[in-house]
Amino acid sequence: MACARAGRMEAALQSLTPDELRFLLTDWPLFAHAHQMPPPGDWDLWLLIGGRGAGKTRAGAEWIRAHASGHSWARPRPAGRIALVGETYADVREVMIEGTSGLLAVHPGRDRPAWIPSRRRLEWQSGAVAQVFSSEDPAALRGPQFDLAWCDELAKWRYAEETFDMLQFGLRLGDKPRQLVTTTPRPIPLLKKLMGLKTTVLSHAPTRANAFNLAPTFLEAVVARYAGTRLGRQELNGELIEDRPDALWSRDALEQSRVEAAPEALQRIVIAIDPPATSSRASDACGIVAAGLGEDGKTYVLADRSRKHAKPADWAAAAAGLYHGLKADCLIAEVNQGGEMVAEVIAGADAAIPVKQVRATRGKYSRAEPVAMLYDQGKVIHAGRFPELEDEMTDFGPSGLSAGRSPDRLDALVWAVSDLMLGPRAEPRVRGL
């Protein structure tokens, strides 16, 4: 930095050998932002909260690389056993390991660990080994033990509490087991609890903190659209946004109406679709939500398979796959936007699927209010976690979503619950999932 200030940077670089230049290019502390370096002090958990594109993944990958290779700024000796935990196995592989800022990318070729997908593990020349885990399978963390862990996008984890608890039992190797959590914030109970622990250190960064490494058009377009909105404050500024005061649903109430799994015997299962008007990149998402009516008279939300920027054939295939996977009774499709086209697209995916066409005659808020009342009465249960759907629910008020987008996931949910509990229903039949 002194050379740069004195105008001697070019001369300094020319004086270096090729090996010295290669080292500089991979010397993370030289390039890292302050929020991407581990805080000093005696901590157990480093919680790095940031907006989209703030450099959280790169920070996590470099932190693991330093510990696995024994870099002095991390620890004097290599880590032995490492846990890599993400929302799904695919997320760990595609983001944390193979992504543009993932573990394979941040290692120079000579030091790159061997990635063995079939065994879900990385192996370093130092002897360090990292194993891959998913929040959809907390039980997989029973047995293995670690001295280091990196958890990515914890606020999106399906079984957040269970997965994190299982990980804590496994962090029992070495003198000082440590873990890093990188996530865009959502006000889930686990994240709020971790923020309040005395052994947690917190780093925070908005998207703009990493502007140098982002496409200028991304910042211009996204900031222009979402600046000042609740979604923008969460996804760009990395703020932990609590409930919207005038929303029909609250986070606490949704937590109270949650179970790990639906009953095996359900009387009816429906898949509801809220199709977008177009399939362009700027179009709304296609809401695809499944729900089932239990013998106890309650509706169980089973899945959210909504698709963003999907072509009609793609969202129709996703709906058909969910229909067969759950052995559903019918598919419900709103036809206000596409009319007969919706049924035709679904028939193209599978002509044998029965389609019930529904048409909206009231506004979205008016349609959602009776469904929200069913939640208040404890008659609708979430079988698992549906982060993006629940984000829409807790941000939906009389004026719609705060970002002005269409609440596509919520619309599909409303159609599914309404068909099962608020409208004429077919004769129920007991069935097994």
Order of alpha helices (4+ residues) and beta strands (2+ residues): alpha-alpha-alpha-alpha-beta-alpha-beta-alpha-beta-beta-beta-beta-alpha-beta-alpha-beta-alpha-alpha-alpha-beta-beta-beta-beta-alpha-beta-alpha-beta-alpha-beta-alpha-beta-beta-alpha-beta
